[in-house]
Amino acid sequence: MKFPITNDAIVLGMLLAILALVFWTASQKTGFFSKFYKVVPPILLCYFLPGLLNWPLGIVDPESSQLYFMASRYLLPASLVLLCLGIDFKGLINLGPKALIMFVAATLGIIIGGPVALLLTTWIAPDAIGIAPDELWRGLTTVAGSWIGGGANQTAMKEIFSVDDNLFGSMIVVDVIVANIWMGFLLFGATISPKIDKFLKADASAIDDLERRVSDYRARIARIPTSTDLFILMGVAFGAVAIAHLGSDLIVPWMGQFREFLENIRLTSLLSGFFWLVVIATTIGFGLSFTKGRELEGIGASRWGSVFIYILVATIGMKMNLGEVFKNPGLFLIGIIWMLVHVLILLVTAKIIRAPFFFVAVGSQANVGGAASAPVVASAFSPSLAPVGVLMAVLGYALGTYGALLCATLMEYAAG
């Protein structure tokens, strides 16, 4: 067989085999694996093992694969519908203002972290980066756009500050690698969140109450699904995906007539098809939670939503190439310091307001990862909490360009 493998049917089979192996070994109650998974959470392996297929093994070529596109455009919106339709909206509201405070703290961490990282790196290792200061800060604005809003905001920064294509490519690598490493830490943190909450002296009662209410509701309506039930479930999920794509295809061209106005007020996210895909799918899911459609939770709606999320996790992990770290260590030093500032501000804020680690993780990932991965991190705590990640990520889309522009201004001063 010729490597790297470019046939997505083969790659998908390998990813599902990895997921099956992880979940099978994690289900063992005795022996080596029962002890192993007390230290290493299963979701972390679902994330990192597919990355080994890329680097160092070189078995797959993620650049030629359409699996991430498939998972993010088809399975992600389906999972959002399935995870949202069983949500307890009252319980969601009862989570209180701490979620929003931590989201804002996460955004401020990115805005402040950029110039701080730029200053520290040029002071610690001035020769580590072979890029002119003016080009460097302009390139880093694209990372700020991605880490606050997402891909649309990142592209907006590229156009606004005329970032060179080659430099833009390097920044994308920094963005993806550093963000994915941090996501790995968040997934691990989800498994030890009670210990972290104890350190933060946090009150997680509202989160526990939401989980308990959703769990009690599931137990009350649970039944063994028939083939008809499953077809209805898939019909609702992927029917909603179809509506979301249709809505996105109609809205984006219509919004195009306001392009100049939206660019002037820095809301180019509204021109992104993916933005509307997430918004519409989430809205449908929430709408169903107020109808009899919520009873689909009784035949395993959230379980199917979780399956789709884990497939997305595997495709994200497959795109990770840690070998790129060694090509321009100076840029990665900036990225790592930047992320550390972001984390420090988050933890200090959480300590002050006694916010649970769940809000730290989801607030951070809603900025750094966006709608594709914020629900993944939220689901690592509990599938019933995925909608919190979605709502925060949508907020990140709205604020992304504004935050990135402020960060860009600070980085320009730092570089000068």
C-alpha positions in Angstrom: 0.0 0.0 0.0 1.2 3.5 -0.9 1.7 6.0 2.0 0.4 8.4 2.9 -3.1 7.0 2.4 -5.4 9.5 0.7 -8.5 7.3 0.4 -11.0 8.7 3.0 -12.9 5.4 3.3 -9.7 3.8 4.6 -8.9 6.7 6.9 -12.4 6.8 8.3 -12.2 3.1 9.0 -8.9 3.6 10.9 -10.3 6.5 12.9 -13.4 4.5 13.9 -11.2 1.5 14.8 -9.1 3.7 17.1 -12.2 5.1 18.7 -13.6 1.6 19.2 -10.3 0.4 20.7 -10.2 3.3 23.1 -13.8 2.8 24.3 -13.4 -1.0 24.5 -10.2 -0.8 26.6 -11.8 2.0 28.7 -14.7 -0.3 29.5 -12.5 -2.9 31.2 -13.2 -3.0 34.9 -10.1 -4.8 36.0 -6.5 -5.2 34.9 -4.0 -2.7 33.3 -6.5 -0.6 31.4 -8.7 0.0 34.4 -5.7 1.6 36.1 -4.4 3.3 32.9 -7.6 5.2 32.3 -7.6 6.5 35.9 -4.6 8.5 34.8 -5.2 9.1 31.1 -8.8 10.0 30.1 -10.2 8.2 27.1 -11.1 11.4 25.2 -7.5 12.4 25.3 -6.5 9.3 23.4 -9.4 9.8 21.0 -7.7 13.1 20.3 -4.0 12.3 20.2 -3.9 8.8 18.8 -5.2 9.9 15.4 -2.5 12.5 15.4 0.1 9.8 15.3 -1.3 8.6 12.0 -0.1 12.0 10.7 3.1 12.6 12.6 5.4 10.8 13.1 4.0 7.7 11.3 3.0 9.6 8.1 0.3 7.0 7.4 -2.4 9.6 6.4 -2.3 13.0 4.7 -4.8 15.2 6.5 -4.4 17.9 3.9 -6.0 15.7 1.2 -8.7 14.4 3.5 -12.2 15.7 3.5 -13.1 13.9 6.8 -12.8 17.0 9.0 -14.9 19.0 6.5 -17.5 16.2 6.6 -17.5 15.9 10.4 -17.6 19.7 11.0 -20.3 20.5 8.4 -22.5 17.4 8.7 -21.9 15.6 12.0 -21.2 18.7 14.2 -24.6 20.4 13.4 -26.4 17.0 13.8 -24.7 16.6 17.2 -25.7 20.1 18.2 -29.3 19.3 17.4 -29.2 16.0 19.3 -27.4 17.4 22.3 -29.5 20.6 22.5 -33.0 19.0 22.2 -32.8 17.4 25.6 -31.4 20.4 27.4 -33.1 21.9 30.5 -33.3 25.6 29.5 -34.2 26.7 33.0 -31.2 24.9 34.3 -29.1 26.5 31.7 -30.2 30.0 32.8 -29.5 29.0 36.4 -25.8 28.6 35.6 -25.6 32.3 36.4 -23.2 35.1 35.2 -20.0 33.3 36.0 -20.0 31.7 32.6 -20.1 35.0 30.8 -17.4 36.5 33.1 -15.1 33.7 32.3 -15.7 34.0 28.6 -14.8 37.7 28.8 -11.7 36.9 30.9 -10.7 34.4 28.2 -11.0 37.0 25.5 -9.0 39.5 27.5 -6.4 36.9 28.0 -5.9 36.6 24.3 -5.9 40.4 23.7 -3.3 41.0 26.4 -1.4 37.8 25.8 -0.4 38.7 22.3 1.6 41.9 23.0 3.1 40.4 26.2 4.3 37.3 24.3 5.7 39.4 21.6 7.6 41.6 24.0 8.9 38.7 26.1 10.1 36.6 23.1 11.9 39.5 21.5 13.6 40.2 24.8 14.4 36.5 25.7 15.4 35.3 22.3 15.7 38.2 19.9 17.4 36.0 17.2 14.9 33.2 17.3 12.5 34.8 14.9 13.7 35.6 11.4 10.8 37.9 10.6 10.8 41.7 10.5 8.9 43.3 13.4 6.3 45.0 11.2 5.6 41.7 9.4 5.6 39.7 12.6 2.9 41.7 14.4 0.7 41.8 11.3 1.0 38.0 11.0 0.2 37.5 14.7 -3.1 39.4 14.2 -4.4 36.4 12.3 -3.7 34.2 15.3 -5.6 36.7 17.5 -8.5 36.6 15.1 -8.7 32.8 15.2 -8.3 32.5 18.9 -11.0 35.0 19.7 -13.5 34.4 16.9 -12.5 31.7 14.4 -11.6 31.1 10.8 -13.7 34.0 9.4 -12.1 36.4 11.8 -8.7 35.1 11.0 -9.2 35.6 7.3 -10.5 39.1 8.0 -7.3 40.0 9.9 -5.2 38.7 6.9 -7.0 41.0 4.6 -7.1 44.0 6.9 -3.4 43.9 7.7 -2.2 42.6 4.3 -0.4 39.5 5.7 1.9 37.6 3.2 0.5 34.2 2.2 3.7 32.3 3.3 3.7 34.1 6.7 0.0 33.4 7.0 0.6 29.7 6.5 3.2 29.7 9.3 0.7 31.5 11.6 -1.9 28.9 10.8 0.5 26.1 11.9 1.2 28.0 15.2 -2.5 28.5 15.7 -3.4 24.9 15.2 -0.6 23.2 17.1 -0.7 25.5 20.2 -4.5 25.5 20.3 -4.6 21.7 20.0 -2.0 21.2 22.8 -4.1 23.4 25.0 -7.2 21.6 24.1 -5.5 18.4 25.2 -4.9 19.9 28.6 -8.5 21.0 28.9 -9.8 17.5 28.1 -7.5 16.1 30.8 -8.6 18.8 33.2 -12.3 17.8 32.6 -11.5 14.4 34.2 -10.0 15.9 37.4 -12.4 18.9 37.5 -13.5 18.2 41.1 -9.9 18.6 42.3 -9.4 21.8 40.3 -12.7 23.1 41.7 -11.5 22.4 45.2 -8.4 24.4 44.5 -10.4 27.3 43.0 -12.9 27.0 46.0 -15.6 27.0 43.3 -19.3 26.3 43.7 -20.3 23.9 41.0 -23.7 23.2 42.4 -25.5 24.9 39.5 -23.6 22.7 37.0 -24.3 19.6 39.1 -28.0 20.5 39.3 -28.2 20.8 35.5 -26.5 17.5 35.0 -28.8 15.8 37.6 -32.0 17.3 36.1 -31.1 16.1 32.6 -30.0 12.7 33.9 -33.3 12.3 35.8 -35.3 13.3 32.8 -33.4 10.8 30.6 -34.0 8.0 33.1 -37.7 8.8 33.2 -38.2 8.6 29.4 -35.6 6.0 28.5 -36.7 3.0 26.4 -35.2 0.5 24.0 -35.4 2.1 20.5 -37.0 0.4 17.6 -35.8 0.8 13.9 -38.6 3.3 13.4 -37.4 5.3 16.4 -33.8 5.4 15.1 -35.0 6.5 11.6 -37.0 9.3 13.2 -34.0 10.3 15.3 -31.7 10.4 12.2 -34.5 12.1 10.2 -34.8 14.9 12.8 -31.0 15.3 13.2 -30.0 15.3 9.5 -33.3 17.0 8.5 -32.2 19.9 10.7 -28.7 19.7 9.1 -30.4 20.1 5.7 -32.4 23.1 7.0 -29.2 24.6 8.5 -27.3 24.3 5.2 -30.3 25.6 3.2 -30.6 28.6 5.6 -26.9 29.2 5.4 -26.9 29.0 1.6 -29.8 31.6 1.5 -28.6 33.9 4.2 -24.9 34.3 3.2 -25.6 35.6 -0.4 -28.3 37.9 1.0 -25.9 39.2 3.6 -23.4 39.8 0.8 -25.3 43.0 -0.2 -24.3 44.5 3.2 -20.6 43.4 2.9 -19.2 46.9 3.0 -21.3 47.9 6.0 -20.4 44.7 7.9 -16.7 45.1 7.1 -16.8 48.7 8.4 -18.4 47.5 11.7 -16.1 44.5 11.8 -18.8 41.9 11.7 -17.6 39.8 8.8 -18.5 36.6 10.7 -22.1 37.2 9.5 -20.7 36.5 6.0 -19.5 33.1 7.1 -21.6 30.0 6.1 -20.2 28.0 9.0 -21.4 30.7 11.5 -25.0 30.4 10.2 -24.8 26.6 10.1 -24.0 26.5 13.8 -26.5 29.2 14.7 -29.4 27.6 12.8 -28.6 24.0 14.0 -28.4 25.2 17.6 -31.6 27.2 17.3 -33.5 24.1 15.9 -32.1 22.0 18.8 -33.2 24.5 21.4 -36.6 24.9 19.7 -37.2 21.1 19.8 -36.3 21.1 23.6 -39.7 22.9 24.2 -41.7 20.3 22.2 -42.3 16.6 22.3 -39.2 16.3 20.3 -37.4 16.4 23.6 -38.5 12.9 24.2 -36.1 11.7 21.6 -33.6 11.8 24.4 -35.3 8.6 25.6 -34.0 6.6 22.6 -30.5 7.9 22.9 -30.3 11.3 21.2 -27.4 12.5 23.3 -25.5 9.2 22.8 -25.7 9.6 19.1 -24.7 13.3 19.4 -21.7 12.2 21.5 -20.7 9.6 18.8 -20.7 12.3 16.2 -18.6 14.6 18.5 -16.0 11.9 19.1 -15.7 11.4 15.3 -15.1 15.1 15.1 -12.5 14.8 17.9 -10.6 12.2 15.9 -10.6 14.2 12.7 -9.3 17.3 14.6 -6.6 15.1 16.2 -5.6 13.7 12.8 -4.8 17.3 11.5 -2.3 17.8 14.3 1.4 17.7 13.3 3.7 18.2 16.2 6.7 17.9 13.9 6.0 21.5 12.7 7.0 22.8 16.1 10.7 22.3 15.2 10.5 24.3 12.0 10.2 27.8 13.6 10.6 27.5 17.3 10.6 31.3 17.8 7.0 31.6 16.5 5.9 28.7 18.8 7.6 30.3 21.7 5.4 33.4 21.1 2.3 31.1 20.8 3.1 29.2 24.0 3.8 32.3 26.1 0.6 33.9 24.6 -1.4 30.9 25.7 0.2 30.8 29.1 -0.9 34.5 29.7 -4.4 33.5 28.6 -4.5 30.6 31.0 -3.1 32.7 33.9 -5.7 35.4 33.5 -8.4 32.7 33.4 -7.2 30.9 36.5 -6.8 34.2 38.5 -10.3 35.3 37.5 -11.8 31.9 38.3 -10.0 32.0 41.7 -11.4 35.5 42.5 -15.0 34.8 41.5 -14.8 31.1 42.5 -15.9 29.9 39.1 -15.9 26.1 38.4 -13.2 24.7 36.1 -16.0 23.9 33.6 -16.5 27.7 32.9 -12.7 28.1 32.6 -12.4 25.3 30.0 -15.5 26.2 28.0 -14.8 29.9 28.1 -11.3 29.3 26.9 -12.3 26.9 24.1 -15.1 29.0 22.9 -12.5 31.6 22.1 -9.5 29.5 21.0 -11.4 26.6 19.4 -14.7 28.1 18.4 -17.9 26.2 17.6 -16.1 23.1 16.3 -14.4 22.3 19.6 -16.2 24.2 22.4 -19.0 21.6 22.5 -16.3 18.9 22.5 -14.7 20.2 25.7 -18.2 20.9 27.3 -19.2 17.3 26.4 -16.1 16.0 28.2 -17.7 17.2 31.4 -21.2 16.0 30.4 -23.1 15.7 27.1 -25.9 17.8 28.7 -23.5 20.7 29.0 -22.6 20.9 25.3 -25.1 23.7 24.5 -23.1 26.0 26.9 -20.1 25.6 24.7 -22.1 26.3 21.6 -23.6 29.5 23.0 -20.2 30.8 24.1 -18.7 30.0 20.7 -21.3 31.9 18.9 -20.6 34.9 21.2 -17.0 34.5 20.2 -17.9 34.8 16.5 -19.6 38.2 17.2 -16.7 39.6 19.2 -13.8 38.1 17.4 -12.8 40.8 14.9 -13.2 43.6 17.5 -11.0 41.8 20.0 -8.4 40.9 17.3 -8.3 44.6 16.2 -7.6 45.7 19.8 -5.0 43.0 20.1 -3.4 44.1 16.8 -3.1 47.7 18.0 -1.4 46.6 21.2 1.0 44.3 19.3 1.9 47.1 16.9 3.0 49.2 19.8 4.9 46.2 21.3 6.7 45.6 18.0 7.6 49.2 17.5 
